[in-house]
Amino acid sequence: MAEKQTAGAFDVRTLIGGLLGLYGLILTCLGLFRATEEELAKGDGLNINLWAGIGMLVVAAIFLAWVRLKPLVVPTPADESAGTSDGS
């Protein structure tokens, strides 16, 4: 039996997870190293960049785990021809 072909890097979940991870990392670093008193006052004492970044990292990890655990199987031409029968 032939090995199933998966979408891999071309799966939209990989793209979404990667972008959320990148933005989450940037926001987390900004929240950790660049938080000023003025920004904290705008957030009513809450470090918004830090918490938003951590949330984005968690969602990115969920997306990437989803891709890993349930890969999208791409039909191959042999599968498509075996599934169709024209009756001749």
C-alpha positions in Angstrom: 0.0 0.0 0.0 1.4 3.4 -1.0 2.1 6.0 1.7 -0.5 8.8 1.9 0.5 12.2 0.7 -0.2 15.1 3.1 -0.4 18.8 2.5 2.5 19.5 4.9 3.7 23.1 4.7 1.0 24.0 2.3 -1.8 23.3 4.8 -3.5 26.6 5.8 -3.3 25.6 9.5 0.5 25.6 9.3 0.5 29.2 7.8 -2.0 30.4 10.5 -0.1 28.8 13.3 3.3 30.1 12.1 2.0 33.7 11.7 0.3 33.6 15.1 3.5 32.2 16.6 5.6 35.0 15.1 3.3 37.8 16.1 2.9 36.2 19.6 6.6 36.0 20.0 7.0 39.7 19.0 4.3 40.8 21.4 5.6 38.7 24.2 9.1 40.2 23.8 7.6 43.7 23.7 5.6 43.0 26.8 8.7 41.7 28.7 11.3 44.1 27.6 9.6 47.3 26.3 6.7 47.9 28.7 6.6 51.5 29.9 4.6 52.9 32.8 2.6 54.9 30.3 1.6 51.7 28.4 0.8 49.9 31.6 -1.4 52.8 32.7 -3.3 52.6 29.3 -4.0 48.9 30.1 -5.2 49.8 33.7 -2.0 48.2 35.1 -2.2 45.1 32.9 0.6 44.3 30.5 -1.6 43.9 27.4 1.3 43.1 25.0 2.5 40.3 27.3 -0.8 38.6 27.8 -1.9 39.0 24.1 1.4 37.5 23.0 1.1 34.6 25.4 -2.4 34.0 24.2 -1.3 34.0 20.6 1.5 31.6 21.3 -0.9 29.2 22.9 -3.3 29.4 19.9 -0.3 28.9 17.6 0.8 25.8 19.5 -2.8 24.4 19.2 -2.9 25.0 15.5 0.5 23.4 14.9 -0.4 20.4 17.1 -3.6 20.0 15.1 -1.6 19.9 11.9 0.7 17.3 13.4 -2.0 15.1 14.9 -4.5 15.3 12.1 -2.7 15.9 8.8 -4.7 16.8 5.7 -4.4 13.9 3.2 -4.2 15.0 -0.4 -5.8 12.6 -2.9 -3.3 11.3 -5.5 -4.2 10.7 -9.1 -4.2 6.9 -8.6 -6.8 7.4 -5.8 -9.0 9.5 -8.0 -9.0 7.1 -10.9 -9.7 4.1 -8.7 -12.7 5.9 -7.2 -14.3 6.8 -10.5 -16.0 4.1 -12.6 -17.6 5.0 -15.9 -19.1 1.6 -16.4 -17.4 0.7 -19.7 
